[in-house]
């Protein structure tokens, strides 16, 4: 798992696995979170917008999902973990 943070945009990115495809599908899952998936639906990473307002986002993500729990998770499995997904996605 790799963490990056951009102070200028206040965005954090947690890469759970290196994408195998050149393009990924980005799905907004909460107001300040966007999940990235391979074309086959495999979860690869999570972007947190306004990360400084979340507090300790690294701990939040690890506590909620755990590193091993998200390795290979699919879009459908990920949606079950979170509250309601946005409509039309």
N, CA, C and O atoms as CSV, one atom per row, in Angstrom:
chain,resi,resn,atom,element,x,y,z
A,1,UNK,N,N,0.851,-1.160,0.000
A,1,UNK,CA,C,0.000,0.000,0.000
A,1,UNK,C,C,0.905,1.234,0.000
A,1,UNK,O,O,1.888,1.295,0.738
A,2,UNK,N,N,0.558,2.215,-0.839
A,2,UNK,CA,C,1.378,3.419,-0.956
A,2,UNK,C,C,0.488,4.652,-0.768
A,2,UNK,O,O,-0.587,4.759,-1.357
A,3,UNK,N,N,0.967,5.576,0.069
A,3,UNK,CA,C,0.243,6.816,0.317
A,3,UNK,C,C,0.948,7.984,-0.357
A,3,UNK,O,O,2.176,8.067,-0.336
A,4,UNK,N,N,0.170,8.892,-0.957
A,4,UNK,CA,C,0.727,10.145,-1.449
A,4,UNK,C,C,-0.215,11.268,-1.034
A,4,UNK,O,O,-1.418,11.059,-0.876
A,5,UNK,N,N,0.345,12.461,-0.860
A,5,UNK,CA,C,-0.460,13.618,-0.480
A,5,UNK,C,C,0.045,14.837,-1.233
A,5,UNK,O,O,1.249,15.092,-1.272
A,6,UNK,N,N,-0.869,15.589,-1.831
A,6,UNK,CA,C,-0.544,16.815,-2.555
A,6,UNK,C,C,-1.093,17.991,-1.749
A,6,UNK,O,O,-2.305,18.193,-1.676
A,7,UNK,N,N,-0.192,18.761,-1.146
A,7,UNK,CA,C,-0.606,19.891,-0.302
A,7,UNK,C,C,-1.375,20.951,-1.097
A,7,UNK,O,O,-2.350,21.517,-0.603
A,8,UNK,N,N,-0.935,21.213,-2.318
A,8,UNK,CA,C,-1.569,22.260,-3.119
A,8,UNK,C,C,-3.046,21.964,-3.374
A,8,UNK,O,O,-3.885,22.858,-3.257
A,9,UNK,N,N,-3.366,20.735,-3.716
A,9,UNK,CA,C,-4.759,20.366,-3.988
A,9,UNK,C,C,-5.456,19.777,-2.762
A,9,UNK,O,O,-6.669,19.566,-2.781
A,10,UNK,N,N,-4.695,19.511,-1.695
A,10,UNK,CA,C,-5.203,18.896,-0.462
A,10,UNK,C,C,-5.880,17.557,-0.762
A,10,UNK,O,O,-6.950,17.252,-0.235
A,11,UNK,N,N,-5.232,16.769,-1.620
A,11,UNK,CA,C,-5.747,15.449,-1.987
A,11,UNK,C,C,-4.754,14.368,-1.570
A,11,UNK,O,O,-3.544,14.501,-1.754
A,12,UNK,N,N,-5.295,13.312,-1.012
A,12,UNK,CA,C,-4.483,12.152,-0.654
A,12,UNK,C,C,-4.868,11.011,-1.584
A,12,UNK,O,O,-6.013,10.919,-2.028
A,13,UNK,N,N,-3.906,10.143,-1.875
A,13,UNK,CA,C,-4.203,8.965,-2.680
A,13,UNK,C,C,-3.604,7.746,-2.004
A,13,UNK,O,O,-2.427,7.735,-1.642
A,14,UNK,N,N,-4.421,6.727,-1.839
A,14,UNK,CA,C,-3.966,5.468,-1.267
A,14,UNK,C,C,-4.018,4.439,-2.387
A,14,UNK,O,O,-5.096,4.075,-2.858
A,15,UNK,N,N,-2.853,3.976,-2.807
A,15,UNK,CA,C,-2.772,2.972,-3.873
A,15,UNK,C,C,-2.632,1.607,-3.215
A,15,UNK,O,O,-1.627,1.323,-2.562
A,16,UNK,N,N,-3.644,0.763,-3.391
A,16,UNK,CA,C,-3.631,-0.574,-2.799
A,16,UNK,C,C,-2.893,-1.566,-3.675
A,16,UNK,O,O,-2.248,-2.490,-3.179
A,17,UNK,N,N,-2.991,-1.372,-4.969
A,17,UNK,CA,C,-2.254,-2.217,-5.902
A,17,UNK,C,C,-1.995,-1.400,-7.158
A,17,UNK,O,O,-2.784,-0.524,-7.511
A,18,UNK,N,N,-0.899,-1.687,-7.825
A,18,UNK,CA,C,-0.559,-0.973,-9.049
A,18,UNK,C,C,-1.523,-1.391,-10.153
A,18,UNK,O,O,-1.677,-2.583,-10.415
A,19,UNK,N,N,-2.175,-0.425,-10.806
A,19,UNK,CA,C,-3.105,-0.783,-11.877
A,19,UNK,C,C,-2.397,-1.537,-12.995
A,19,UNK,O,O,-1.281,-1.188,-13.379
A,20,UNK,N,N,-3.048,-2.568,-13.511
A,20,UNK,CA,C,-2.506,-3.342,-14.619
A,20,UNK,C,C,-2.891,-2.718,-15.959
A,20,UNK,O,O,-2.206,-2.922,-16.961
A,21,UNK,N,N,-3.990,-1.958,-15.976
A,21,UNK,CA,C,-4.459,-1.314,-17.201
A,21,UNK,C,C,-3.959,0.127,-17.248
A,21,UNK,O,O,-3.644,0.719,-16.216
A,22,UNK,N,N,-3.891,0.685,-18.458
A,22,UNK,CA,C,-3.459,2.075,-18.603
A,22,UNK,C,C,-4.498,3.039,-18.052
A,22,UNK,O,O,-4.144,4.095,-17.527
A,23,UNK,N,N,-5.775,2.691,-18.165
A,23,UNK,CA,C,-6.847,3.556,-17.686
A,23,UNK,C,C,-7.625,2.848,-16.582
A,23,UNK,O,O,-7.812,1.632,-16.618
A,24,UNK,N,N,-8.070,3.621,-15.611
A,24,UNK,CA,C,-8.904,3.073,-14.548
A,24,UNK,C,C,-10.239,3.804,-14.561
A,24,UNK,O,O,-10.350,4.908,-15.094
A,25,UNK,N,N,-11.248,3.177,-13.970
A,25,UNK,CA,C,-12.559,3.797,-13.827
A,25,UNK,C,C,-12.618,4.448,-12.457
A,25,UNK,O,O,-12.360,3.789,-11.450
A,26,UNK,N,N,-12.952,5.726,-12.401
A,26,UNK,CA,C,-13.060,6.447,-11.137
A,26,UNK,C,C,-14.530,6.594,-10.777
A,26,UNK,O,O,-15.337,7.048,-11.587
A,27,UNK,N,N,-14.870,6.203,-9.540
A,27,UNK,CA,C,-16.254,6.221,-9.085
A,27,UNK,C,C,-16.351,7.030,-7.797
A,27,UNK,O,O,-15.740,6.653,-6.797
A,28,UNK,N,N,-17.112,8.146,-7.792
A,28,UNK,CA,C,-17.320,8.879,-6.541
A,28,UNK,C,C,-18.131,8.005,-5.585
A,28,UNK,O,O,-19.190,7.497,-5.952
A,29,UNK,N,N,-17.632,7.830,-4.356
A,29,UNK,CA,C,-18.334,6.963,-3.412
A,29,UNK,C,C,-18.838,7.714,-2.189
A,29,UNK,O,O,-19.750,7.245,-1.508
A,30,UNK,N,N,-18.271,8.843,-1.909
A,30,UNK,CA,C,-18.720,9.751,-0.862
A,30,UNK,C,C,-18.400,11.154,-1.339
A,30,UNK,O,O,-17.756,11.333,-2.372
A,31,UNK,N,N,-18.848,12.147,-0.591
A,31,UNK,CA,C,-18.625,13.530,-0.990
A,31,UNK,C,C,-17.156,13.819,-1.255
A,31,UNK,O,O,-16.830,14.550,-2.190
A,32,UNK,N,N,-16.271,13.258,-0.451
A,32,UNK,CA,C,-14.848,13.567,-0.584
A,32,UNK,C,C,-13.989,12.354,-0.919
A,32,UNK,O,O,-12.779,12.378,-0.696
A,33,UNK,N,N,-14.595,11.292,-1.453
A,33,UNK,CA,C,-13.824,10.090,-1.783
A,33,UNK,C,C,-14.159,9.582,-3.177
A,33,UNK,O,O,-15.321,9.534,-3.583
A,34,UNK,N,N,-13.099,9.201,-3.905
A,34,UNK,CA,C,-13.253,8.641,-5.249
A,34,UNK,C,C,-12.461,7.339,-5.294
A,34,UNK,O,O,-11.267,7.321,-4.995
A,35,UNK,N,N,-13.128,6.252,-5.669
A,35,UNK,CA,C,-12.469,4.949,-5.766
A,35,UNK,C,C,-12.066,4.687,-7.210
A,35,UNK,O,O,-12.810,5.017,-8.135
A,36,UNK,N,N,-10.896,4.096,-7.406
A,36,UNK,CA,C,-10.414,3.729,-8.738
A,36,UNK,C,C,-10.458,2.214,-8.897
A,36,UNK,O,O,-10.066,1.470,-7.998
A,37,UNK,N,N,-10.940,1.770,-10.057
A,37,UNK,CA,C,-11.083,0.354,-10.359
A,37,UNK,C,C,-10.480,0.039,-11.717
A,37,UNK,O,O,-10.497,0.869,-12.626
A,38,UNK,N,N,-9.946,-1.174,-11.843
A,38,UNK,CA,C,-9.519,-1.693,-13.145
A,38,UNK,C,C,-10.781,-1.862,-13.997
A,38,UNK,O,O,-11.883,-1.899,-13.449
A,39,UNK,N,N,-10.645,-1.965,-15.321
A,39,UNK,CA,C,-11.808,-2.220,-16.171
A,39,UNK,C,C,-12.586,-3.479,-15.774
A,39,UNK,O,O,-13.789,-3.560,-16.022
A,40,UNK,N,N,-11.910,-4.472,-15.156
A,40,UNK,CA,C,-12.609,-5.690,-14.733
A,40,UNK,C,C,-13.281,-5.541,-13.372
A,40,UNK,O,O,-13.883,-6.494,-12.877
A,41,UNK,N,N,-13.188,-4.345,-12.752
A,41,UNK,CA,C,-13.846,-4.097,-11.471
A,41,UNK,C,C,-12.958,-4.256,-10.256
A,41,UNK,O,O,-13.421,-4.026,-9.139
A,42,UNK,N,N,-11.695,-4.642,-10.422
A,42,UNK,CA,C,-10.791,-4.812,-9.287
A,42,UNK,C,C,-10.409,-3.447,-8.711
A,42,UNK,O,O,-9.993,-2.549,-9.443
A,43,UNK,N,N,-10.554,-3.304,-7.399
A,43,UNK,CA,C,-10.238,-2.061,-6.701
A,43,UNK,C,C,-8.735,-1.833,-6.688
A,43,UNK,O,O,-7.974,-2.741,-6.354
A,44,UNK,N,N,-8.292,-0.609,-7.055
A,44,UNK,CA,C,-6.857,-0.319,-7.062
A,44,UNK,C,C,-6.459,0.843,-6.167
A,44,UNK,O,O,-5.322,0.879,-5.698
A,45,UNK,N,N,-7.352,1.796,-5.912
A,45,UNK,CA,C,-6.948,2.921,-5.086
A,45,UNK,C,C,-8.099,3.816,-4.682
A,45,UNK,O,O,-9.214,3.701,-5.190
A,46,UNK,N,N,-7.798,4.719,-3.744
A,46,UNK,CA,C,-8.798,5.617,-3.192
A,46,UNK,C,C,-8.217,7.022,-3.104
A,46,UNK,O,O,-7.143,7.223,-2.539
A,47,UNK,N,N,-8.934,7.993,-3.667
A,47,UNK,CA,C,-8.533,9.396,-3.569
A,47,UNK,C,C,-9.413,10.072,-2.527
A,47,UNK,O,O,-10.633,9.912,-2.534
A,48,UNK,N,N,-8.782,10.832,-1.627
A,48,UNK,CA,C,-9.513,11.561,-0.597
A,48,UNK,C,C,-9.323,13.050,-0.864
A,48,UNK,O,O,-8.210,13.569,-0.783
A,49,UNK,N,N,-10.419,13.726,-1.182
A,49,UNK,CA,C,-10.397,15.160,-1.437
A,49,UNK,C,C,-10.517,15.900,-0.106
A,49,UNK,O,O,-11.131,15.389,0.830
A,50,UNK,N,N,-9.941,17.091,-0.011
A,50,UNK,CA,C,-9.933,17.849,1.254
A,50,UNK,C,C,-9.410,16.984,2.390
A,50,UNK,O,O,-9.996,16.938,3.472
A,51,UNK,N,N,-8.318,16.310,2.134
A,51,UNK,CA,C,-7.771,15.323,3.074
A,51,UNK,C,C,-7.422,15.915,4.433
A,51,UNK,O,O,-7.522,15.220,5.444
A,52,UNK,N,N,-7.016,17.175,4.483
A,52,UNK,CA,C,-6.648,17.773,5.768
A,52,UNK,C,C,-7.849,17.912,6.693
A,52,UNK,O,O,-7.681,17.996,7.910
A,53,UNK,N,N,-9.045,17.937,6.142
A,53,UNK,CA,C,-10.263,18.034,6.957
A,53,UNK,C,C,-10.697,16.687,7.517
A,53,UNK,O,O,-11.497,16.624,8.451
A,54,UNK,N,N,-10.175,15.625,6.950
A,54,UNK,CA,C,-10.544,14.275,7.389
A,54,UNK,C,C,-9.821,13.910,8.677
A,54,UNK,O,O,-10.279,13.039,9.416
A,55,UNK,N,N,-8.711,14.556,8.952
A,55,UNK,CA,C,-7.899,14.204,10.114
A,55,UNK,C,C,-6.853,13.197,9.684
A,55,UNK,O,O,-6.217,13.365,8.644
A,56,UNK,N,N,-6.672,12.160,10.469
A,56,UNK,CA,C,-5.683,11.135,10.126
A,56,UNK,C,C,-6.306,10.157,9.136
A,56,UNK,O,O,-6.807,9.101,9.524
A,57,UNK,N,N,-6.270,10.520,7.850
A,57,UNK,CA,C,-6.919,9.708,6.822
A,57,UNK,C,C,-6.256,8.364,6.646
A,57,UNK,O,O,-6.923,7.393,6.288
A,58,UNK,N,N,-4.955,8.280,6.887
A,58,UNK,CA,C,-4.280,6.977,6.767
A,58,UNK,C,C,-4.855,5.993,7.776
A,58,UNK,O,O,-5.175,4.852,7.440
A,59,UNK,N,N,-4.979,6.452,9.012
A,59,UNK,CA,C,-5.526,5.581,10.059
A,59,UNK,C,C,-6.987,5.259,9.783
A,59,UNK,O,O,-7.421,4.123,9.972
A,60,UNK,N,N,-7.746,6.256,9.339
A,60,UNK,CA,C,-9.154,6.058,9.018
A,60,UNK,C,C,-9.335,4.956,7.984
A,60,UNK,O,O,-10.161,4.060,8.161
A,61,UNK,N,N,-8.565,5.022,6.908
A,61,UNK,CA,C,-8.694,4.039,5.830
A,61,UNK,C,C,-8.245,2.658,6.287
A,61,UNK,O,O,-8.913,1.666,5.997
A,62,UNK,N,N,-7.125,2.580,6.998
A,62,UNK,CA,C,-6.652,1.271,7.457
A,62,UNK,C,C,-7.611,0.662,8.470
A,62,UNK,O,O,-7.852,-0.545,8.446
A,63,UNK,N,N,-8.168,1.496,9.371
A,63,UNK,CA,C,-9.126,0.986,10.352
A,63,UNK,C,C,-10.396,0.491,9.679
A,63,UNK,O,O,-10.950,-0.539,10.063
A,64,UNK,N,N,-10.857,1.230,8.673
A,64,UNK,CA,C,-12.114,0.874,8.029
A,64,UNK,C,C,-11.979,-0.311,7.082
A,64,UNK,O,O,-12.865,-1.164,7.027
A,65,UNK,N,N,-10.880,-0.373,6.339
A,65,UNK,CA,C,-10.754,-1.400,5.317
A,65,UNK,C,C,-9.646,-2.407,5.584
A,65,UNK,O,O,-9.803,-3.587,5.269
A,66,UNK,N,N,-8.538,-1.974,6.151
A,66,UNK,CA,C,-7.395,-2.855,6.367
A,66,UNK,C,C,-6.668,-3.132,5.068
A,66,UNK,O,O,-7.294,-3.295,4.020
A,67,UNK,N,N,-5.352,-3.186,5.135
A,67,UNK,CA,C,-4.551,-3.386,3.921
A,67,UNK,C,C,-4.885,-4.701,3.238
A,67,UNK,O,O,-5.106,-4.727,2.027
A,68,UNK,N,N,-4.925,-5.782,3.983
A,68,UNK,CA,C,-5.162,-7.088,3.363
A,68,UNK,C,C,-6.596,-7.259,2.908
A,68,UNK,O,O,-6.862,-8.001,1.962
A,69,UNK,N,N,-7.529,-6.582,3.570
A,69,UNK,CA,C,-8.942,-6.724,3.222
A,69,UNK,C,C,-9.266,-6.137,1.859
A,69,UNK,O,O,-10.219,-6.574,1.213
A,70,UNK,N,N,-8.493,-5.153,1.408
A,70,UNK,CA,C,-8.821,-4.502,0.141
A,70,UNK,C,C,-8.036,-5.032,-1.041
A,70,UNK,O,O,-8.317,-4.654,-2.179
A,71,UNK,N,N,-7.075,-5.884,-0.810
A,71,UNK,CA,C,-6.304,-6.417,-1.923
A,71,UNK,C,C,-7.220,-7.292,-2.780
A,71,UNK,O,O,-7.654,-8.360,-2.347
A,72,UNK,N,N,-7.505,-6.835,-3.987
A,72,UNK,CA,C,-8.345,-7.602,-4.895
A,72,UNK,C,C,-9.833,-7.403,-4.705
A,72,UNK,O,O,-10.628,-8.132,-5.298
A,73,UNK,N,N,-10.236,-6.430,-3.888
A,73,UNK,CA,C,-11.665,-6.199,-3.681
A,73,UNK,C,C,-12.291,-5.691,-4.985
A,73,UNK,O,O,-11.642,-4.970,-5.743
A,74,UNK,N,N,-13.522,-6.055,-5.245
A,74,UNK,CA,C,-14.204,-5.617,-6.463
A,74,UNK,C,C,-15.093,-4.421,-6.165
A,74,UNK,O,O,-15.350,-4.106,-5.003
A,75,UNK,N,N,-15.560,-3.759,-7.212
A,75,UNK,CA,C,-16.423,-2.590,-7.064
A,75,UNK,C,C,-17.677,-2.928,-6.252
A,75,UNK,O,O,-18.082,-2.147,-5.392
A,76,UNK,N,N,-18.282,-4.063,-6.512
A,76,UNK,CA,C,-19.500,-4.447,-5.814
A,76,UNK,C,C,-19.229,-4.691,-4.328
A,76,UNK,O,O,-20.022,-4.279,-3.481
A,77,UNK,N,N,-18.130,-5.348,-4.008
A,77,UNK,CA,C,-17.779,-5.598,-2.611
A,77,UNK,C,C,-17.494,-4.278,-1.901
A,77,UNK,O,O,-17.888,-4.096,-0.749
A,78,UNK,N,N,-16.815,-3.359,-2.579
A,78,UNK,CA,C,-16.456,-2.074,-1.987
A,78,UNK,C,C,-17.708,-1.279,-1.643
A,78,UNK,O,O,-17.773,-0.662,-0.580
A,79,UNK,N,N,-18.689,-1.285,-2.514
A,79,UNK,CA,C,-19.930,-0.540,-2.273
A,79,UNK,C,C,-20.669,-1.066,-1.051
A,79,UNK,O,O,-21.310,-0.288,-0.344
A,80,UNK,N,N,-20.597,-2.353,-0.789
A,80,UNK,CA,C,-21.267,-2.923,0.379
A,80,UNK,C,C,-20.661,-2.408,1.673
A,80,UNK,O,O,-21.360,-2.291,2.679
A,81,UNK,N,N,-19.366,-2.098,1.662
A,81,UNK,CA,C,-18.674,-1.626,2.860
A,81,UNK,C,C,-19.077,-0.197,3.187
A,81,UNK,O,O,-19.198,0.156,4.360
A,82,UNK,N,N,-19.283,0.621,2.180
A,82,UNK,CA,C,-19.592,2.032,2.376
A,82,UNK,C,C,-21.086,2.250,2.530
A,82,UNK,O,O,-21.889,1.342,2.311
A,83,UNK,N,N,-21.445,3.467,2.911
A,83,UNK,CA,C,-22.854,3.832,3.003
A,83,UNK,C,C,-23.476,3.710,1.623
A,83,UNK,O,O,-23.054,2.850,0.849
A,84,UNK,N,N,-24.421,4.500,1.294
A,84,UNK,CA,C,-25.086,4.410,-0.006
A,84,UNK,C,C,-24.194,4.936,-1.125
A,84,UNK,O,O,-23.626,6.020,-0.991
A,85,UNK,N,N,-24.056,4.196,-2.224
A,85,UNK,CA,C,-23.302,4.709,-3.372
A,85,UNK,C,C,-24.130,5.784,-4.075
A,85,UNK,O,O,-25.350,5.819,-3.914
A,86,UNK,N,N,-23.497,6.648,-4.841
A,86,UNK,CA,C,-24.271,7.653,-5.568
A,86,UNK,C,C,-25.195,6.990,-6.572
A,86,UNK,O,O,-24.859,5.953,-7.143
A,87,UNK,N,N,-26.357,7.587,-6.787
A,87,UNK,CA,C,-27.302,6.993,-7.727
A,87,UNK,C,C,-26.775,7.108,-9.147
A,87,UNK,O,O,-26.071,8.060,-9.482
A,88,UNK,N,N,-27.116,6.143,-9.972
A,88,UNK,CA,C,-26.720,6.151,-11.370
A,88,UNK,C,C,-25.315,5.673,-11.638
A,88,UNK,O,O,-24.833,5.790,-12.765
A,89,UNK,N,N,-24.634,5.130,-10.621
A,89,UNK,CA,C,-23.261,4.650,-10.826
A,89,UNK,C,C,-23.274,3.155,-10.894
A,89,UNK,O,O,-22.224,2.536,-11.063
